[in-house]
């Protein structure tokens, strides 16, 4: 009797252990590739010449016109590649919109290059896990974000530039599915742009020209995501143009979840939010974060592009999310800031209004002549002595 009980007990243990071994979730970035998928077929929409010739592009897109790409049914876009001719087009004035499930409002809206990772109409190489631009001086634009849809998808490219687009080349790779599970979210991306306002008492950063006050409610913070629904925030490209040699990055990040009056996720500085430290101006590339463009001017004068993707640590919300960041401590600096935020929601949400062409126009560089003019006015304010040095 005891032998039978032990035999049965051993058999149960063997089955439990065996099942746990064969049903375990194999961890790792590439682990999903070992699973053979059911009810999926790979599909592509591209600009391949249907005649078999080499005219593999959209052809002319005139000023004010749109190129529309439509996909029917259910599936997931898992790869987008694009490039544009002529290569020196003002890509800040080419707008990307993506619509899910037959909606008449976009869930993605951004200047084309800013979405992929180039700001200010500039072209430079950029590499992260979900997005990349390059390698030919930022001319090839790539996304690996997965973008699900249940009832069709529409990708729209609008030419708001002051010249015609000669042509666009693209691949849109996706998987076709019989049915998309209900728990799958919709991809969102929103571009915002603002010339921030300094305090009435001046740009008091680091206490150089006045006392620094406190910011407890984030009311004047720059906003990079403001959405209602259930989902999770997964990343940001942050483009900042600083008109002063002063460090631009004392601004703290503040996330307000589900209508909070005070931020429950509160940061300690811009460079800290982006996983860096001590006021960097060094090119650095990690799959999740880095500096893709840094200024070469005096101090932190000029343009900087920094990014972070929350791959292992998304920020979850049930009803709403407002993500913000200070422009200098207590919002005391005038900065030209543009951002693209990326997130998923249970349903396709309506984005805040997009900045106009005039609002998102890049600001001019501050150069040596401007600084010399500042010095000239400073000399006059100090009596215009012929031996004034500069720090009196």
Secondary structure as a PSIPRED ss2 file (coil, helix, strand):
# PSIPRED VFORMAT (PSIPRED V4.0)

   1 X C   1.000  0.000  0.000
   2 X H   0.000  1.000  0.000
   3 X H   0.000  1.000  0.000
   4 X H   0.000  1.000  0.000
   5 X H   0.000  1.000  0.000
   6 X H   0.000  1.000  0.000
   7 X H   0.000  1.000  0.000
   8 X H   0.000  1.000  0.000
   9 X H   0.000  1.000  0.000
  10 X H   0.000  1.000  0.000
  11 X H   0.000  1.000  0.000
  12 X H   0.000  1.000  0.000
  13 X H   0.000  1.000  0.000
  14 X H   0.000  1.000  0.000
  15 X H   0.000  1.000  0.000
  16 X H   0.000  1.000  0.000
  17 X H   0.000  1.000  0.000
  18 X H   0.000  1.000  0.000
  19 X H   0.000  1.000  0.000
  20 X H   0.000  1.000  0.000
  21 X H   0.000  1.000  0.000
  22 X H   0.000  1.000  0.000
  23 X C   1.000  0.000  0.000
  24 X C   1.000  0.000  0.000
  25 X C   1.000  0.000  0.000
  26 X C   1.000  0.000  0.000
  27 X C   1.000  0.000  0.000
  28 X C   1.000  0.000  0.000
  29 X C   1.000  0.000  0.000
  30 X C   1.000  0.000  0.000
  31 X H   0.000  1.000  0.000
  32 X H   0.000  1.000  0.000
  33 X H   0.000  1.000  0.000
  34 X H   0.000  1.000  0.000
  35 X C   1.000  0.000  0.000
  36 X C   1.000  0.000  0.000
  37 X C   1.000  0.000  0.000
  38 X C   1.000  0.000  0.000
  39 X C   1.000  0.000  0.000
  40 X E   0.000  0.000  1.000
  41 X E   0.000  0.000  1.000
  42 X E   0.000  0.000  1.000
  43 X E   0.000  0.000  1.000
  44 X E   0.000  0.000  1.000
  45 X E   0.000  0.000  1.000
  46 X E   0.000  0.000  1.000
  47 X C   1.000  0.000  0.000
  48 X C   1.000  0.000  0.000
  49 X C   1.000  0.000  0.000
  50 X C   1.000  0.000  0.000
  51 X C   1.000  0.000  0.000
  52 X C   1.000  0.000  0.000
  53 X C   1.000  0.000  0.000
  54 X C   1.000  0.000  0.000
  55 X C   1.000  0.000  0.000
  56 X C   1.000  0.000  0.000
  57 X C   1.000  0.000  0.000
  58 X C   1.000  0.000  0.000
  59 X C   1.000  0.000  0.000
  60 X C   1.000  0.000  0.000
  61 X E   0.000  0.000  1.000
  62 X C   1.000  0.000  0.000
  63 X C   1.000  0.000  0.000
  64 X C   1.000  0.000  0.000
  65 X C   1.000  0.000  0.000
  66 X E   0.000  0.000  1.000
  67 X E   0.000  0.000  1.000
  68 X E   0.000  0.000  1.000
  69 X E   0.000  0.000  1.000
  70 X E   0.000  0.000  1.000
  71 X E   0.000  0.000  1.000
  72 X C   1.000  0.000  0.000
  73 X C   1.000  0.000  0.000
  74 X E   0.000  0.000  1.000
  75 X E   0.000  0.000  1.000
  76 X E   0.000  0.000  1.000
  77 X E   0.000  0.000  1.000
  78 X E   0.000  0.000  1.000
  79 X E   0.000  0.000  1.000
  80 X E   0.000  0.000  1.000
  81 X E   0.000  0.000  1.000
  82 X E   0.000  0.000  1.000
  83 X E   0.000  0.000  1.000
  84 X E   0.000  0.000  1.000
  85 X E   0.000  0.000  1.000
  86 X C   1.000  0.000  0.000
  87 X C   1.000  0.000  0.000
  88 X C   1.000  0.000  0.000
  89 X C   1.000  0.000  0.000
  90 X C   1.000  0.000  0.000
  91 X H   0.000  1.000  0.000
  92 X H   0.000  1.000  0.000
  93 X H   0.000  1.000  0.000
  94 X E   0.000  0.000  1.000
  95 X E   0.000  0.000  1.000
  96 X E   0.000  0.000  1.000
  97 X E   0.000  0.000  1.000
  98 X E   0.000  0.000  1.000
  99 X E   0.000  0.000  1.000
 100 X E   0.000  0.000  1.000
 101 X C   1.000  0.000  0.000
 102 X C   1.000  0.000  0.000
 103 X C   1.000  0.000  0.000
 104 X C   1.000  0.000  0.000
 105 X C   1.000  0.000  0.000
 106 X C   1.000  0.000  0.000
 107 X C   1.000  0.000  0.000
 108 X E   0.000  0.000  1.000
 109 X E   0.000  0.000  1.000
 110 X E   0.000  0.000  1.000
 111 X E   0.000  0.000  1.000
 112 X H   0.000  1.000  0.000
 113 X H   0.000  1.000  0.000
 114 X H   0.000  1.000  0.000
 115 X H   0.000  1.000  0.000
 116 X H   0.000  1.000  0.000
 117 X C   1.000  0.000  0.000
 118 X C   1.000  0.000  0.000
 119 X C   1.000  0.000  0.000
 120 X C   1.000  0.000  0.000
 121 X C   1.000  0.000  0.000
 122 X C   1.000  0.000  0.000
 123 X C   1.000  0.000  0.000
 124 X C   1.000  0.000  0.000
 125 X C   1.000  0.000  0.000
 126 X E   0.000  0.000  1.000
 127 X E   0.000  0.000  1.000
 128 X C   1.000  0.000  0.000
 129 X C   1.000  0.000  0.000
 130 X C   1.000  0.000  0.000
 131 X E   0.000  0.000  1.000
 132 X E   0.000  0.000  1.000
 133 X E   0.000  0.000  1.000
 134 X C   1.000  0.000  0.000
 135 X C   1.000  0.000  0.000
 136 X C   1.000  0.000  0.000
 137 X C   1.000  0.000  0.000
 138 X C   1.000  0.000  0.000
 139 X C   1.000  0.000  0.000
 140 X C   1.000  0.000  0.000
 141 X E   0.000  0.000  1.000
 142 X E   0.000  0.000  1.000
 143 X E   0.000  0.000  1.000
 144 X C   1.000  0.000  0.000
 145 X C   1.000  0.000  0.000
 146 X C   1.000  0.000  0.000
 147 X E   0.000  0.000  1.000
 148 X E   0.000  0.000  1.000
 149 X E   0.000  0.000  1.000
 150 X C   1.000  0.000  0.000
 151 X C   1.000  0.000  0.000
 152 X C   1.000  0.000  0.000
 153 X E   0.000  0.000  1.000
 154 X E   0.000  0.000  1.000
 155 X E   0.000  0.000  1.000
 156 X E   0.000  0.000  1.000
 157 X E   0.000  0.000  1.000
 158 X E   0.000  0.000  1.000
 159 X E   0.000  0.000  1.000
 160 X C   1.000  0.000  0.000
 161 X C   1.000  0.000  0.000
 162 X C   1.000  0.000  0.000
 163 X C   1.000  0.000  0.000
 164 X C   1.000  0.000  0.000
 165 X E   0.000  0.000  1.000
 166 X C   1.000  0.000  0.000
 167 X E   0.000  0.000  1.000
 168 X E   0.000  0.000  1.000
 169 X E   0.000  0.000  1.000
 170 X E   0.000  0.000  1.000
 171 X E   0.000  0.000  1.000
 172 X E   0.000  0.000  1.000
 173 X E   0.000  0.000  1.000
 174 X E   0.000  0.000  1.000
 175 X E   0.000  0.000  1.000
 176 X E   0.000  0.000  1.000
 177 X E   0.000  0.000  1.000
 178 X C   1.000  0.000  0.000
 179 X C   1.000  0.000  0.000
 180 X C   1.000  0.000  0.000
 181 X C   1.000  0.000  0.000
 182 X C   1.000  0.000  0.000
 183 X C   1.000  0.000  0.000
 184 X C   1.000  0.000  0.000
 185 X C   1.000  0.000  0.000
 186 X E   0.000  0.000  1.000
 187 X E   0.000  0.000  1.000
 188 X E   0.000  0.000  1.000
 189 X E   0.000  0.000  1.000
 190 X E   0.000  0.000  1.000
 191 X E   0.000  0.000  1.000
 192 X E   0.000  0.000  1.000
 193 X E   0.000  0.000  1.000
 194 X E   0.000  0.000  1.000
 195 X E   0.000  0.000  1.000
 196 X C   1.000  0.000  0.000
 197 X C   1.000  0.000  0.000
 198 X C   1.000  0.000  0.000
 199 X E   0.000  0.000  1.000
 200 X C   1.000  0.000  0.000
 201 X C   1.000  0.000  0.000
 202 X E   0.000  0.000  1.000
 203 X C   1.000  0.000  0.000
 204 X C   1.000  0.000  0.000
 205 X H   0.000  1.000  0.000
 206 X H   0.000  1.000  0.000
 207 X H   0.000  1.000  0.000
 208 X C   1.000  0.000  0.000
 209 X C   1.000  0.000  0.000
 210 X C   1.000  0.000  0.000
 211 X C   1.000  0.000  0.000
 212 X C   1.000  0.000  0.000
 213 X C   1.000  0.000  0.000
 214 X C   1.000  0.000  0.000
 215 X C   1.000  0.000  0.000
 216 X C   1.000  0.000  0.000
 217 X C   1.000  0.000  0.000
 218 X C   1.000  0.000  0.000
 219 X C   1.000  0.000  0.000
 220 X C   1.000  0.000  0.000
 221 X C   1.000  0.000  0.000
 222 X E   0.000  0.000  1.000
 223 X E   0.000  0.000  1.000
 224 X E   0.000  0.000  1.000
 225 X E   0.000  0.000  1.000
 226 X E   0.000  0.000  1.000
 227 X E   0.000  0.000  1.000
 228 X E   0.000  0.000  1.000
 229 X C   1.000  0.000  0.000
 230 X C   1.000  0.000  0.000
 231 X E   0.000  0.000  1.000
 232 X E   0.000  0.000  1.000
 233 X E   0.000  0.000  1.000
 234 X E   0.000  0.000  1.000
 235 X E   0.000  0.000  1.000
 236 X E   0.000  0.000  1.000
 237 X E   0.000  0.000  1.000
 238 X E   0.000  0.000  1.000
 239 X E   0.000  0.000  1.000
 240 X E   0.000  0.000  1.000
 241 X E   0.000  0.000  1.000
 242 X E   0.000  0.000  1.000
 243 X C   1.000  0.000  0.000
 244 X C   1.000  0.000  0.000
 245 X C   1.000  0.000  0.000
 246 X C   1.000  0.000  0.000
 247 X C   1.000  0.000  0.000
 248 X C   1.000  0.000  0.000
 249 X C   1.000  0.000  0.000
 250 X C   1.000  0.000  0.000
 251 X C   1.000  0.000  0.000
 252 X C   1.000  0.000  0.000
 253 X E   0.000  0.000  1.000
 254 X E   0.000  0.000  1.000
 255 X E   0.000  0.000  1.000
 256 X E   0.000  0.000  1.000
 257 X E   0.000  0.000  1.000
 258 X C   1.000  0.000  0.000
 259 X C   1.000  0.000  0.000
 260 X C   1.000  0.000  0.000
 261 X C   1.000  0.000  0.000
 262 X C   1.000  0.000  0.000
 263 X C   1.000  0.000  0.000
 264 X C   1.000  0.000  0.000
 265 X E   0.000  0.000  1.000
 266 X E   0.000  0.000  1.000
 267 X C   1.000  0.000  0.000
 268 X C   1.000  0.000  0.000
 269 X C   1.000  0.000  0.000
 270 X H   0.000  1.000  0.000
 271 X H   0.000  1.000  0.000
 272 X H   0.000  1.000  0.000
 273 X H   0.000  1.000  0.000
 274 X C   1.000  0.000  0.000
 275 X C   1.000  0.000  0.000
 276 X C   1.000  0.000  0.000
 277 X C   1.000  0.000  0.000
 278 X C   1.000  0.000  0.000
 279 X C   1.000  0.000  0.000
 280 X C   1.000  0.000  0.000
 281 X C   1.000  0.000  0.000
 282 X C   1.000  0.000  0.000
 283 X C   1.000  0.000  0.000
 284 X E   0.000  0.000  1.000
 285 X E   0.000  0.000  1.000
 286 X C   1.000  0.000  0.000
 287 X C   1.000  0.000  0.000
 288 X C   1.000  0.000  0.000
 289 X E   0.000  0.000  1.000
 290 X E   0.000  0.000  1.000
 291 X E   0.000  0.000  1.000
 292 X E   0.000  0.000  1.000
 293 X E   0.000  0.000  1.000
 294 X C   1.000  0.000  0.000
 295 X C   1.000  0.000  0.000
 296 X C   1.000  0.000  0.000
 297 X C   1.000  0.000  0.000
 298 X C   1.000  0.000  0.000
 299 X C   1.000  0.000  0.000
 300 X C   1.000  0.000  0.000
 301 X C   1.000  0.000  0.000
 302 X E   0.000  0.000  1.000
 303 X E   0.000  0.000  1.000
 304 X E   0.000  0.000  1.000
 305 X E   0.000  0.000  1.000
 306 X E   0.000  0.000  1.000
 307 X E   0.000  0.000  1.000
 308 X E   0.000  0.000  1.000
 309 X E   0.000  0.000  1.000
 310 X C   1.000  0.000  0.000
 311 X C   1.000  0.000  0.000
 312 X C   1.000  0.000  0.000
 313 X C   1.000  0.000  0.000
 314 X C   1.000  0.000  0.000
 315 X E   0.000  0.000  1.000
 316 X E   0.000  0.000  1.000
 317 X E   0.000  0.000  1.000
 318 X C   1.000  0.000  0.000
 319 X C   1.000  0.000  0.000
 320 X E   0.000  0.000  1.000
 321 X E   0.000  0.000  1.000
 322 X E   0.000  0.000  1.000
 323 X E   0.000  0.000  1.000
 324 X E   0.000  0.000  1.000
 325 X E   0.000  0.000  1.000
 326 X C   1.000  0.000  0.000
 327 X C   1.000  0.000  0.000
 328 X C   1.000  0.000  0.000
 329 X H   0.000  1.000  0.000
 330 X H   0.000  1.000  0.000
 331 X H   0.000  1.000  0.000
 332 X C   1.000  0.000  0.000
 333 X C   1.000  0.000  0.000
 334 X C   1.000  0.000  0.000
 335 X E   0.000  0.000  1.000
 336 X E   0.000  0.000  1.000
 337 X E   0.000  0.000  1.000
 338 X E   0.000  0.000  1.000
 339 X E   0.000  0.000  1.000
 340 X E   0.000  0.000  1.000
 341 X E   0.000  0.000  1.000
 342 X E   0.000  0.000  1.000
 343 X E   0.000  0.000  1.000
 344 X E   0.000  0.000  1.000
 345 X E   0.000  0.000  1.000
 346 X C   1.000  0.000  0.000
 347 X C   1.000  0.000  0.000
 348 X C   1.000  0.000  0.000
 349 X C   1.000  0.000  0.000
 350 X C   1.000  0.000  0.000
 351 X C   1.000  0.000  0.000
 352 X C   1.000  0.000  0.000
 353 X C   1.000  0.000  0.000
 354 X C   1.000  0.000  0.000
 355 X C   1.000  0.000  0.000
 356 X C   1.000  0.000  0.000
 357 X C   1.000  0.000  0.000
 358 X C   1.000  0.000  0.000
 359 X C   1.000  0.000  0.000
 360 X C   1.000  0.000  0.000
 361 X C   1.000  0.000  0.000
 362 X C   1.000  0.000  0.000
 363 X C   1.000  0.000  0.000
 364 X C   1.000  0.000  0.000
 365 X C   1.000  0.000  0.000
 366 X C   1.000  0.000  0.000
 367 X C   1.000  0.000  0.000
 368 X H   0.000  1.000  0.000
 369 X H   0.000  1.000  0.000
 370 X H   0.000  1.000  0.000
 371 X H   0.000  1.000  0.000
 372 X H   0.000  1.000  0.000
 373 X H   0.000  1.000  0.000
 374 X H   0.000  1.000  0.000
 375 X H   0.000  1.000  0.000
 376 X H   0.000  1.000  0.000
 377 X H   0.000  1.000  0.000
 378 X H   0.000  1.000  0.000
 379 X H   0.000  1.000  0.000
 380 X H   0.000  1.000  0.000
 381 X H   0.000  1.000  0.000
 382 X C   1.000  0.000  0.000
 383 X C   1.000  0.000  0.000
 384 X C   1.000  0.000  0.000
 385 X C   1.000  0.000  0.000
 386 X C   1.000  0.000  0.000
 387 X C   1.000  0.000  0.000
 388 X C   1.000  0.000  0.000
 389 X C   1.000  0.000  0.000
 390 X C   1.000  0.000  0.000
 391 X C   1.000  0.000  0.000
 392 X C   1.000  0.000  0.000
